[in-house]
């Protein structure tokens, strides 16, 4: 199980995929939605919507 590098919370596979999509496919450290939203200065709801959008688009990171 991967953990958030900021708050040490458990990460879902969608959170890991979103980090790879928005930060880098090669990233080794990941953030939960809350910490990622603070890092990117966007609302958590927007990130949750992006996960749905990327899944609907067929992004292979979200399989």
C-alpha positions as CSV (number, residue, x, y, z in Angstrom):
1,X,0.0,0.0,0.0
2,X,1.4,3.4,-1.0
3,X,1.2,6.3,1.4
4,X,0.9,10.1,1.0
5,X,4.3,11.7,1.3
6,X,2.8,14.7,3.1
7,X,0.3,13.3,5.6
8,X,1.1,9.5,5.5
9,X,-2.5,8.6,4.6
10,X,-3.2,5.4,2.6
11,X,-3.6,6.1,-1.1
12,X,-6.1,4.6,-3.5
13,X,-4.9,3.4,-7.0
14,X,-6.8,6.4,-8.5
15,X,-4.8,8.8,-6.3
16,X,-1.6,7.2,-7.5
17,X,-2.7,7.4,-11.1
18,X,-3.7,11.0,-10.7
19,X,-0.3,11.9,-9.4
20,X,1.3,10.1,-12.4
21,X,-1.0,11.9,-14.8
22,X,-0.7,15.4,-13.3
23,X,2.9,15.4,-12.0
24,X,4.9,12.8,-13.9
25,X,4.5,9.2,-15.0
26,X,7.9,8.5,-13.4
27,X,7.1,10.0,-10.0
28,X,8.1,7.9,-7.0
29,X,6.4,10.0,-4.3
30,X,2.7,10.4,-4.2
31,X,0.1,12.7,-2.5
32,X,-3.5,12.0,-1.4
33,X,-6.3,14.1,-3.0
34,X,-6.3,16.6,-0.1
35,X,-2.5,17.2,-0.2
36,X,-2.4,17.2,-4.0
37,X,-5.1,19.8,-4.1
38,X,-3.2,22.0,-1.7
39,X,0.0,21.5,-3.8
40,X,-1.7,22.4,-7.0
41,X,-3.9,25.0,-5.4
42,X,-7.2,23.6,-6.7
43,X,-10.3,22.2,-5.0
44,X,-10.4,18.5,-4.1
45,X,-13.7,18.3,-6.0
46,X,-11.9,19.3,-9.2
47,X,-9.4,16.6,-8.8
48,X,-12.1,14.0,-8.2
49,X,-13.9,15.2,-11.4
50,X,-10.6,14.8,-13.2
51,X,-10.3,11.2,-12.1
52,X,-13.8,10.5,-13.6
53,X,-12.9,12.4,-16.7
54,X,-9.6,10.6,-17.3
55,X,-11.3,7.2,-16.7
56,X,-14.1,8.1,-19.2
57,X,-11.4,9.1,-21.7
58,X,-9.8,5.7,-21.4
59,X,-6.5,6.8,-19.8
60,X,-4.6,3.6,-19.1
61,X,-3.2,4.9,-15.8
62,X,-6.7,4.5,-14.4
63,X,-7.3,0.9,-15.3
